[in-house]
């Protein structure tokens, strides 16, 4: 009788050979073992994310890590935090051609002791190509620490210290700072919300709803914010807001019939960033020329006499005097930059008087 082993004895060897052959064609990344100080393969996970994506190096204060359950549990919370924050950017009007996909992802986490400001002020961020944003998380900042906000290149650092860290308004706060990392300004810094802070006529100015104004409980990006986000797309370092300043600036005054008014006098009272106050002395004043336009001698949103495009004036209260009557309106920086990001070469600010 012929043994069945004679017929099938080679099969285990054949199967083993096939497995080895298959393994020999497997990429090294597929065989990578999850490190003991993590729970996922971070580079592999990041590479699989669709759309625009940004690598976040997290520096986590050690006591904060311990308080939130230790390293692995803390990392899971950070991953969920970034997933939640990224979802605010995954909306119509942002990366429409890429199915509205934009992701912030923790590529690495390093624990630290001491002050957040050591890492906030570290100027190596722009040169270090291993990450795109450095995010310092500290649930127990000292009174003299710098543990919140955004510091642009060369630092590329966000401090996250909002109460709760991983939920509620803490997510909203991080989204706002991530918005800064993509080039946007604080719209609340353009506002004059108290009549007493406007000694000219008591009129207030609000920048409107939006994450870059008051982020808490907010989900709306203004058109200005969306267009700046799209303009920088997946650039590692986003364009600064001032990249979108138009080249020229003019003011045109028209009456209710649409006729250009030249026999008038204009005064421009500046609102400096974060002052939330109208300055009593006009920075510019004069009448329109015979062509019908008031022409600024320089970009009005750069401090007069400065060549630094980031030395800004964020808003103007504009006063028009015509036939003994005064009309007031606001000329904020974001309106000019919105025109610029849309391709406008010369920004014409139109004022309609009664």
Secondary structure, DSSP 8 states (H G I E B T S, - for coil): ---HHHHHTTHHHHHHHHHHHHHHTS-GGGG----TT-SS-HHHHHHT--SEEEEEEEEEEHHHHHHTTSHHHHHHHHHHHHHHHHHTT-STTSSGGGTT-EEEEEEEEEEE-S-THHHHS-TTTTT-TT-SEEEEE-SS--TT---SEEETTTT-EEEE--TTSSSTHHHHHHHHHHHHHTT---GGGG-B--GGGBTTT---B---SSTTT--TT-----HHHHHHHHHHTT-SS---GGGG--SEEEEEEE-TTS-B--S-EEEEEEEETTT-SEEEEEEEEE---TTSEEE-SS-TTB-TT---TTSBEEEEEEEEEETTEEEEEE--HHHHHHHHHTT-SEEEEEEE--
